[in-house]
Amino acid sequence: MIKDFHKYQAQTSPYPLGMEVSHAIGSYIYDTNNKKYLDFVAGVSACTLGHQNKRVNDAIKNQLDKYSHVMVYGEYAQNPAVEFCKLLASLLPKPLEKTYLVNSGTEATEGALKLARRVTGRSQLISCNNAYHGNTMGSMSVMGFEERKQIFRPLIPDVDFITFNNEEDLQKITTKTAGIILESIQGGAGFIQPENGFLKKVRERCTEVGALMIVDEIQPGFGRTGKLFGFENYDVVPDVIILGKGMGGGMPVGAFTASSEMMDLLSDNPKLGHITTFGGHPVIAAASLATLQEITETDLIPQTLEKEKLFRSLLVHPLIQEVRGRGLMLAAMTEDAEITNQVILKCQDKGLILFWLLFEGKAIRITPPLTISEQEIREGCAIILEVMDEVQSALKN
């Protein structure tokens, strides 16, 4: 399978990890030799409830027995999508009440950027250095990492950048700005949290000049940070939120949510201001609804903060300079990228899945399913410490 994987399937990097997957359940993935791997990555924050969650699987199977795709998005009323959007609205602060369902996080970003220009009649978009909001052309235009996008230029025009947590840069948001897009916790940059009320100051500046505040919740969202969404930790209500990853319980999905007044502008003048064939797919929406119900009807969200405490108490080692992040969105920072590479690769050999962050080479991604147990956390952290002891010993010799 590995040979065919390289021959027939386009790759995203020269050296993919190449595990041959057999099956996955709970917090574990199994390869074709039936070796099990404890999953501290959760499909890069996508498998919120772990693998093969019964509630999500049952919702998918039940919907498959009723109907799958029947019409392009926005024409027919389909129960899974309607119920999901209704439940989501009940959990969000006003005026965030109307949701547009799409197929991925990057598509949600595209829709949110279009919405900002449609609402304001302005063209300038502002993003943050080291931001990541997806990899399609519009989303790449607001990616704050030139090395990854320069070869694909020209991208969409009139995009400028500020530095996350730099209050002086907020003066760059003006009456020419359609919107600023930023993550509630910067993911690819190294799980950097806002400081000194930064998000509130962005909110105030946007209100002052009439620009939209767009908050990307694709990684922090759906319970990972001790709240349903990351922005709720910082006493702020954005104009638009972008959703993806964890909302589908492992299924491909995205969405953007704003007020009814704003979202209704996409349906007229011009009509079909934003369209998608498979957005709101009933099977995906059923999985998303089941995921959201399970997250909000249990104590999984407050548990993330208790599990964070356990991780922080266990991940103490001379090679770990700090642990960044919040809840179950954590990054163990080493002093250089080579140490991080060795730890991630050696841990996989020992049956623990860790991963990298996009732009911060020193970070070890730790984003397990919200359902991970205390025992599994202890088991995985023991492997990390064992590997770090080996790496440290090798560095001394």
C-alpha positions as CSV (number, residue, x, y, z in Angstrom):
1,M,0.0,0.0,0.0
2,I,2.8,2.4,0.8
3,K,4.3,2.0,-2.7
4,D,0.9,2.7,-4.3
5,F,0.3,5.6,-1.9
6,H,3.4,7.3,-3.2
7,K,2.8,6.4,-6.8
8,Y,-0.9,7.3,-7.2
9,Q,-1.8,9.8,-4.4
10,A,-0.5,13.3,-4.6
11,Q,1.6,14.2,-1.5
12,T,1.8,17.4,0.6
13,S,5.4,16.9,1.6
14,P,8.4,15.0,0.4
15,Y,8.5,12.7,3.5
16,P,5.0,11.8,4.7
17,L,4.8,9.6,7.9
18,G,3.4,6.8,5.8
19,M,1.6,4.7,8.4
20,E,-0.6,2.0,6.8
21,V,-3.8,2.4,8.6
22,S,-6.0,-0.6,9.4
23,H,-8.6,0.7,11.8
24,A,-9.1,3.2,14.6
25,I,-11.2,3.3,17.7
26,G,-11.4,5.6,20.7
27,S,-8.0,7.2,21.3
28,Y,-6.1,4.6,19.2
29,I,-5.1,4.1,15.6
30,Y,-4.0,0.6,14.4
31,D,-1.7,-0.1,11.5
32,T,-1.9,-3.1,9.1
33,N,0.5,-5.0,11.4
34,N,-2.1,-4.5,14.2
35,K,0.3,-2.2,16.1
36,K,-1.7,0.3,18.1
37,Y,-0.8,4.0,18.4
38,L,-2.2,6.3,21.1
39,D,-3.5,9.4,19.2
40,F,-2.4,12.7,20.7
41,V,-3.3,14.6,17.5
42,A,-6.9,13.6,16.7
43,G,-6.6,14.1,13.0
44,V,-5.1,17.6,13.6
45,S,-7.9,18.6,16.0
46,A,-10.7,17.1,13.8
47,C,-11.7,14.0,15.7
48,T,-13.2,15.8,18.6
49,L,-14.8,12.6,20.1
50,G,-12.1,10.2,19.1
51,H,-12.4,7.5,16.5
52,Q,-15.6,5.6,15.8
53,N,-17.7,7.5,18.3
54,K,-20.9,5.5,18.6
55,R,-23.2,8.6,18.7
56,V,-21.6,10.0,15.6
57,N,-21.5,6.7,13.7
58,D,-25.1,6.0,14.5
59,A,-26.2,9.4,13.2
60,I,-24.3,8.8,10.0
61,K,-25.8,5.3,9.5
62,N,-29.3,6.5,10.3
63,Q,-29.1,9.4,7.8
64,L,-27.6,7.2,5.1
65,D,-30.8,5.0,5.4
66,K,-33.0,8.1,4.8
67,Y,-31.2,10.2,2.1
68,S,-27.9,11.5,1.1
69,H,-27.3,14.4,-1.3
70,V,-30.6,15.6,-2.9
71,M,-30.0,19.3,-3.9
72,V,-27.4,22.1,-3.9
73,Y,-27.1,24.0,-0.6
74,G,-29.8,26.4,0.3
75,E,-32.8,25.1,-1.8
76,Y,-34.3,22.3,0.3
77,A,-35.0,22.2,4.0
78,Q,-33.1,19.1,5.3
79,N,-33.5,18.2,8.9
80,P,-29.9,17.5,9.9
81,A,-28.6,20.8,8.6
82,V,-31.6,22.8,10.0
83,E,-31.3,21.2,13.5
84,F,-27.5,21.7,13.6
85,C,-27.7,25.4,12.7
86,K,-30.6,25.9,15.2
87,L,-28.7,24.2,18.0
88,L,-25.6,26.2,17.2
89,A,-27.5,29.5,17.2
90,S,-28.9,28.6,20.7
91,L,-25.3,28.2,22.0
92,L,-23.8,31.4,20.5
93,P,-24.1,35.0,21.8
94,K,-26.3,37.3,19.9
95,P,-26.3,38.4,17.1
96,L,-24.4,35.2,15.8
97,E,-27.5,33.3,14.7
98,K,-27.3,32.3,11.0
99,T,-24.9,29.8,9.6
100,Y,-23.7,28.9,6.1
101,L,-22.5,25.3,5.9
102,V,-19.7,24.4,3.5
103,N,-17.2,21.6,3.0
104,S,-14.1,22.7,4.8
105,G,-12.4,25.3,6.9
106,T,-10.7,27.1,4.0
107,E,-14.1,27.3,2.2
108,A,-15.6,28.9,5.3
109,T,-12.7,31.4,5.3
110,E,-13.5,32.3,1.6
111,G,-17.1,32.9,2.5
112,A,-16.3,35.1,5.5
113,L,-13.9,37.2,3.4
114,K,-16.6,37.7,0.7
115,L,-19.1,38.6,3.4
116,A,-16.9,41.3,4.9
117,R,-16.6,43.0,1.5
118,R,-20.3,42.6,0.8
119,V,-21.4,44.0,4.1
120,T,-19.0,47.0,4.2
121,G,-18.5,47.8,0.5
122,R,-14.8,48.1,1.2
123,S,-11.9,46.0,-0.1
124,Q,-9.1,46.0,2.4
125,L,-8.6,42.9,4.5
126,I,-6.3,42.6,7.4
127,S,-4.7,39.5,8.8
128,C,-1.9,38.6,11.3
129,N,1.7,37.6,10.7
130,N,2.1,33.8,11.0
131,A,-1.7,33.4,10.6
132,Y,-3.2,30.3,8.9
133,H,-6.8,30.3,7.6
134,G,-6.6,27.6,4.9
135,N,-4.8,27.0,1.6
136,T,-7.1,28.1,-1.2
137,M,-6.3,31.3,-3.0
138,G,-8.3,33.7,-0.9
139,S,-7.4,31.9,2.3
140,M,-3.7,31.9,1.2
141,S,-3.9,35.6,0.6
142,V,-4.6,36.1,4.4
143,M,-1.9,33.6,5.4
144,G,0.8,35.5,7.2
145,F,3.7,33.4,6.1
146,E,5.3,34.6,2.8
147,E,7.5,31.5,2.3
148,R,4.5,29.3,1.7
149,K,2.7,31.6,-0.7
150,Q,5.2,33.6,-2.7
151,I,5.3,31.1,-5.6
152,F,1.6,31.2,-6.0
153,R,1.3,35.0,-6.4
154,P,-0.5,37.1,-7.5
155,L,-3.1,36.5,-4.8
156,I,-6.1,38.6,-4.0
157,P,-5.1,42.3,-3.6
158,D,-5.5,44.8,-0.8
159,V,-4.5,42.5,2.1
160,D,-2.3,43.9,4.9
161,F,-0.9,42.3,8.0
162,I,-0.4,43.2,11.7
163,T,1.3,41.4,14.5
164,F,-0.8,39.3,16.9
165,N,-0.9,41.0,20.4
166,N,0.6,44.2,19.0
167,E,-1.8,47.0,20.1
168,E,0.0,49.7,18.1
169,D,-0.8,47.8,14.9
170,L,-4.6,48.2,15.5
171,Q,-4.4,51.7,14.1
172,K,-3.9,50.0,10.7
173,I,-7.6,49.1,10.9
174,T,-9.3,52.1,9.4
175,T,-12.5,53.2,7.6
176,K,-11.0,51.6,4.5
177,T,-10.9,48.1,6.2
178,A,-13.6,45.6,5.3
179,G,-12.6,43.2,8.0
180,I,-9.8,41.8,10.1
181,I,-9.5,38.0,10.3
182,L,-7.6,36.4,13.2
183,E,-7.5,33.3,15.2
184,S,-8.8,33.3,18.8
185,I,-5.6,31.4,19.5
186,Q,-2.9,31.4,16.8
187,G,-2.4,27.8,15.7
188,G,0.3,27.5,13.2
189,A,2.3,30.2,14.8
190,G,2.7,28.1,18.0
191,F,-0.6,28.1,20.0
192,I,-0.2,31.8,21.0
193,Q,-3.0,33.2,23.1
194,P,-4.1,36.8,23.0
195,E,-2.7,38.9,25.8
196,N,-3.7,42.1,27.6
197,G,-7.2,42.1,26.3
198,F,-6.0,42.1,22.7
199,L,-9.2,40.6,21.2
200,K,-11.3,43.1,23.1
201,K,-9.2,46.0,21.7
202,V,-9.6,44.6,18.2
203,R,-13.3,44.5,18.8
204,E,-13.4,48.1,19.9
205,R,-11.3,49.3,17.0
206,C,-13.5,47.4,14.5
207,T,-16.7,48.9,16.0
208,E,-15.1,52.4,15.9
209,V,-14.3,52.3,12.2
210,G,-17.1,50.0,11.0
211,A,-14.9,47.0,10.0
212,L,-16.0,43.4,10.6
213,M,-14.1,41.3,13.2
214,I,-13.8,37.8,11.8
215,V,-12.6,35.1,14.3
216,D,-11.3,31.8,13.0
217,E,-12.4,29.0,15.4
218,I,-11.3,26.1,13.2
219,Q,-8.7,24.9,15.6
220,P,-9.8,26.2,19.0
221,G,-13.5,25.6,18.4
222,F,-15.9,23.0,19.6
223,G,-14.8,22.6,23.2
224,R,-11.1,22.3,22.9
225,T,-10.2,25.3,25.1
226,G,-12.6,25.0,28.0
227,K,-15.4,26.9,26.2
228,L,-17.4,25.9,23.1
229,F,-15.4,28.5,21.2
230,G,-12.1,30.1,21.9
231,F,-13.3,33.7,21.7
232,E,-15.6,33.0,24.7
233,N,-12.5,32.9,26.9
234,Y,-11.7,36.5,26.1
235,D,-15.0,38.4,26.7
236,V,-15.6,39.4,23.1
237,V,-18.3,38.8,20.4
238,P,-17.0,38.9,16.8
239,D,-19.1,39.8,13.8
240,V,-18.3,36.5,12.0
241,I,-16.9,33.2,13.2
242,I,-15.3,30.6,11.0
243,L,-15.8,26.9,11.9
244,G,-14.4,23.6,10.7
245,K,-12.3,20.6,11.8
246,G,-13.8,19.5,15.2
247,M,-17.4,20.3,14.3
248,G,-17.8,17.2,12.1
249,G,-16.5,14.5,14.5
250,G,-14.0,13.4,11.8
251,M,-16.1,14.2,8.8
252,P,-15.2,17.0,6.3
253,V,-17.1,20.2,7.1
254,G,-16.8,23.9,7.5
255,A,-19.1,26.9,8.3
256,F,-19.3,30.6,8.9
257,T,-21.8,32.3,11.2
258,A,-22.9,35.9,11.5
259,S,-26.0,37.9,12.1
260,S,-29.1,37.3,10.0
261,E,-28.8,40.8,8.7
262,M,-25.3,40.2,7.3
263,M,-25.8,36.7,6.1
264,D,-29.0,37.6,4.2
265,L,-26.9,39.9,2.0
266,L,-25.4,36.8,0.3
267,S,-28.7,35.7,-1.1
268,D,-29.6,38.9,-3.1
269,N,-28.0,41.7,-5.1
270,P,-26.5,39.6,-6.5
271,K,-28.4,36.4,-6.0
272,L,-26.1,33.4,-5.4
273,G,-23.6,35.6,-3.7
274,H,-22.1,32.5,-2.2
275,I,-22.9,28.9,-3.5
276,T,-21.8,25.4,-2.9
277,T,-23.1,22.0,-4.1
278,F,-22.3,19.8,-1.2
279,G,-22.4,22.3,1.7
280,G,-24.8,21.1,4.4
281,H,-24.6,17.5,3.1
282,P,-27.2,15.6,5.2
283,V,-24.8,12.9,6.3
284,I,-22.1,15.4,7.3
285,A,-24.7,17.6,9.0
286,A,-26.0,14.6,10.9
287,A,-22.4,13.8,12.1
288,S,-22.0,17.5,13.1
289,L,-25.2,17.6,15.0
290,A,-24.4,14.4,16.9
291,T,-20.9,15.8,17.7
292,L,-22.3,19.1,19.0
293,Q,-24.9,17.4,21.1
294,E,-22.4,15.1,22.7
295,I,-20.0,17.9,23.5
296,T,-22.7,20.1,25.0
297,E,-24.7,17.4,26.8
298,T,-21.7,16.0,28.7
299,D,-18.9,17.4,30.8
300,L,-16.3,17.1,28.1
301,I,-15.7,20.9,27.8
302,P,-14.9,21.6,31.5
303,Q,-12.9,18.4,31.5
304,T,-10.5,19.9,29.0
305,L,-9.1,22.3,31.6
306,E,-8.6,19.5,34.1
307,K,-6.8,17.4,31.5
308,E,-4.7,20.4,30.6
309,K,-3.6,20.6,34.3
310,L,-2.6,16.9,34.1
311,F,-0.6,17.4,30.9
312,R,1.2,20.3,32.4
313,S,2.0,18.4,35.6
314,L,3.4,15.5,33.7
315,L,5.3,17.3,30.8
316,V,8.2,18.5,32.9
317,H,11.6,17.8,31.3
318,P,14.8,19.7,30.7
319,L,14.1,19.6,26.9
320,I,10.7,21.2,27.4
321,Q,11.1,24.9,27.6
322,E,7.3,25.7,28.0
323,V,3.9,24.3,27.3
324,R,1.8,26.7,25.3
325,G,-1.9,26.8,24.7
326,R,-5.1,26.1,26.6
327,G,-7.3,23.1,27.4
328,L,-6.5,20.3,24.9
329,M,-4.9,22.7,22.4
330,L,-1.3,22.4,23.7
331,A,2.2,22.7,22.3
332,A,5.3,21.5,24.1
333,M,8.2,23.8,23.0
334,T,11.8,22.5,22.7
335,E,14.9,24.6,22.1
336,D,15.2,23.7,18.4
337,A,13.3,22.1,15.5
338,E,15.7,19.1,15.3
339,I,14.9,18.0,18.9
340,T,11.2,18.4,18.1
341,N,11.6,16.2,14.9
342,Q,13.4,13.5,16.8
343,V,10.8,13.4,19.6
344,I,7.8,13.2,17.2
345,L,9.4,10.5,15.1
346,K,10.7,8.4,18.0
347,C,7.4,8.6,19.8
348,Q,5.6,7.2,16.7
349,D,8.1,4.3,16.8
350,K,7.0,3.7,20.4
351,G,3.3,3.9,19.6
352,L,2.4,7.5,20.3
353,I,1.2,9.9,17.6
354,L,2.4,13.5,17.9
355,F,2.7,16.1,15.1
356,W,4.2,19.4,14.1
357,L,2.7,23.0,13.8
358,L,2.8,24.7,10.4
359,F,5.2,27.7,11.1
360,E,6.8,27.0,14.5
361,G,9.4,24.2,14.1
362,K,10.1,23.9,17.8
363,A,6.5,23.0,18.8
364,I,5.2,19.5,19.5
365,R,1.5,19.4,18.8
366,I,-0.6,17.8,21.5
367,T,-4.3,18.0,20.5
368,P,-5.9,14.6,21.6
369,P,-9.6,13.8,21.4
370,L,-11.6,15.5,24.1
371,T,-12.6,12.0,25.2
372,I,-9.1,10.9,26.0
373,S,-8.8,9.4,29.5
374,E,-6.6,10.3,32.4
375,Q,-4.8,6.9,32.1
376,E,-4.2,7.5,28.4
377,I,-2.7,10.9,29.1
378,R,-0.4,9.4,31.6
379,E,0.5,6.6,29.2
380,G,1.3,9.0,26.4
381,C,3.3,11.5,28.5
382,A,5.4,8.7,29.9
383,I,6.4,7.8,26.3
384,I,7.3,11.5,25.6
385,L,9.5,11.7,28.7
386,E,11.1,8.3,27.9
387,V,11.9,9.5,24.4
388,M,13.2,12.9,25.6
389,D,15.5,11.1,28.0
390,E,16.9,9.2,25.0
391,V,17.3,12.4,22.9
392,Q,18.9,14.2,25.8
393,S,21.4,11.4,26.4
394,A,22.3,11.4,22.7
395,L,22.8,15.1,22.7
396,K,25.3,14.8,25.6
397,N,27.3,12.0,23.8
